[in-house]
Amino acid sequence: MTRLRTEIPGPRSRELTARRGSAVASGVGSALPVFVERAEDGLLVDVDGNRLIDLASGIAVTSVGNPAPRVARAVREQVDRFSHTCFMVTPYEGYLEVCERLGELTPGDHEKRSVLLNSGAEAVENAVKIARRATGRAAVVVFDHAYHGRTNLTMALTAKEVPYKHGFGPFAPEVHRVPGSYPLHDGLTGEQAARRAIAAIERVDDLACVLIEPIQGEGGFIVPAPGFLPALARWCRERGVLLVADEIQTGFCRTGAWFACDHEGVVPDLVTTAKGIAGGLPLAAVTGRAEVMDAVHAGGLGGTYGGNPIACAAALGAIDTMRELDLGAAARRIGATALPRLRALDSPLVAEVRGRGAMLAVEFADRTPEVAGRVAAACHAAGVVVLTCGTYGNVIRLLPPLVIPDVLLAEGLAVLEDAITAARGS
Ligand SMILES: *Cc1c(COP(=O)(O)O)cnc(C)c1O
């Protein structure tokens, strides 16, 4: 508790929250209404001088630390040289280097090409554009519990109605939703779940691509049963349907490998990345087979800011940090520490503790946001930033920075454990 100087949120944060109401659109939410002044080593320091343990990393973004020294240095150097030219006007080396790294790091050793963009949703939109152009087909298959963004096409691809889609239609056509693999709820093996999914996919005509998060993020940190993804990949390959892996939340060491597909040797045709790629700077990418990517006509892809030089410099600093500090191993250590601890709680409120690497979740048996919301609120009050997720809002998710000091992780987990234990009594 010594990290906290006031109640959470403190008086200065409450003041800013009141001001926010007359300037910031109310449709923009905040999980925890604490205004941040700076960050250090796994902590967020708020405007009241409270130090909060960060188990969210700004939704899996600041995996390399916040601020991360190499990212900060790269950004400072780049902003002093030039801040923007637009790659479509005059190119620069940073963009090229990020694409080269993406080619090396993403699954598969085939020849690849990349396009850089600003946000995850934009990457997903472009992946669909590319898949349609390359195949000459229109339909896209997505899954129950999927999350792919908030733009018009990606809202159509996203499953959850409230708050992401409610009242925002009409949505883009040619999107078909099929069941995935949610072992806790469906009790199916990977093979069985894949057979069920494939039976539904086979009813879709004119299919360009199957779009899947290898571990579903906003939908509940759902790790598919082993064998599900490889079976799906096999079917796609045999049918000439493109497999698009949305690795926006799972990518860049988060799950203990460079990409979540790596755990089962799945090689997608296209991969979308964003979030953890650039240590907090806005950057996203689509990386894919050269022949698929290059099926798009010149001028068909791009955007004013896509692959901004400062964001590219940040990405190179972030990727160097991941390599140098072996953050894949760090993520595996976080999982190996947290999973047994949380499982040992053995609370009747908890339906499942799951996850991979540093992408961890506690799903509550109550299929409403009630218990998860109460646990999250107790963590927040004790100065630990956790997020909820899940189609039913009944999941607490942990996305600690991969460089989090062991003592802070232990302290954060202890607060979560206490919150879960206390929730039982209320
Ligand atoms: C966050 C997320 C997106 C959307 O990314 P934005 O940068 O918020 O547009 C898409 N797909 C997945 C899996 C995500 O987690």
The ligand as an SDF file (V2000), in Angstrom:
LIG
                    3D

 15 15  0  0  0  0  0  0  0  0999 V2000
   -6.6960   -4.5360  -30.5880 C   0  0  0  0  0  0  0  0  0  0  0  0
   -6.9800   -5.5080  -31.6520 C   0  0  0  0  0  0  0  0  0  0  0  0
   -7.3650   -5.0890  -32.9390 C   0  0  0  0  0  0  0  0  0  0  0  0
   -7.5870   -3.6480  -33.2780 C   0  0  0  0  0  0  0  0  0  0  0  0
   -6.4230   -2.8850  -33.1450 O   0  0  0  0  0  0  0  0  0  0  0  0
   -6.5440   -1.2850  -33.0280 P   0  0  0  0  0  0  0  0  0  0  0  0
   -5.1100   -0.8370  -33.0710 O   0  0  0  0  0  0  0  0  0  0  0  0
   -7.2220   -1.0010  -31.7390 O   0  0  0  0  0  0  0  0  0  0  0  0
   -7.3210   -0.8390  -34.2020 O   0  0  0  0  0  0  0  0  0  0  0  0
   -7.5670   -6.0610  -33.9000 C   0  0  0  0  0  0  0  0  0  0  0  0
   -7.3860   -7.3600  -33.6360 N   0  0  0  0  0  0  0  0  0  0  0  0
   -7.0100   -7.8010  -32.4160 C   0  0  0  0  0  0  0  0  0  0  0  0
   -6.8100   -9.2510  -32.1810 C   0  0  0  0  0  0  0  0  0  0  0  0
   -6.8130   -6.8890  -31.3800 C   0  0  0  0  0  0  0  0  0  0  0  0
   -6.4740   -7.3270  -30.1630 O   0  0  0  0  0  0  0  0  0  0  0  0
  1  2  1  0
  2  3  1  0
  2 14  2  0
  3  4  1  0
  3 10  2  0
  4  5  1  0
  5  6  1  0
  6  7  2  0
  6  8  1  0
  6  9  1  0
 10 11  1  0
 11 12  2  0
 12 13  1  0
 12 14  1  0
 14 15  1  0
M  END
$$$$
